Amino acid sequence: MRHPQKEQMRAHYESHDISLKELGALYQVPYRTLVRWKNNEKWEAKRAQARVQVEVIKDKLTNHQLNTFLGAKKQEIKDSIKQNLKHLDIDPIVLECITETSSGWYNLGNKVCFN
């Protein structure tokens, strides 16, 4: 029997820094089931984030442009994550929520900013 939220769980796993145990608790799915799906279907942890182009995150910043820059870069990150998850069959609204929660971080050299 196919789990109705399987694609959503995969998208969440591939776009967030989350363990399979945490994912199982979040969706109330047994850990061993998630391990089997991960291995059989080649799920990759943080796959969507890892494939975001490095220059999107590492552009030079100036203090007076920081807020504008972060807003634009957040959108670029969201677009890249959506592109990297397009192979999954999930509802567009769910995809938007997933990308919104996974794009709220920025690694700016030594500083980490959260949106």
Secondary structure, DSSP 4 states (H G I P E B T S, - for coil): ---TTHHHHHHHHHHSS--HHHHHHHHT--HHHHHHHHHHHT--TTHHHHTS-HHHHH----GGGHHHHHHHHHHHHHHHHHHHTTTS---HHHHHHHHHHHTSEEEETTEEEE-
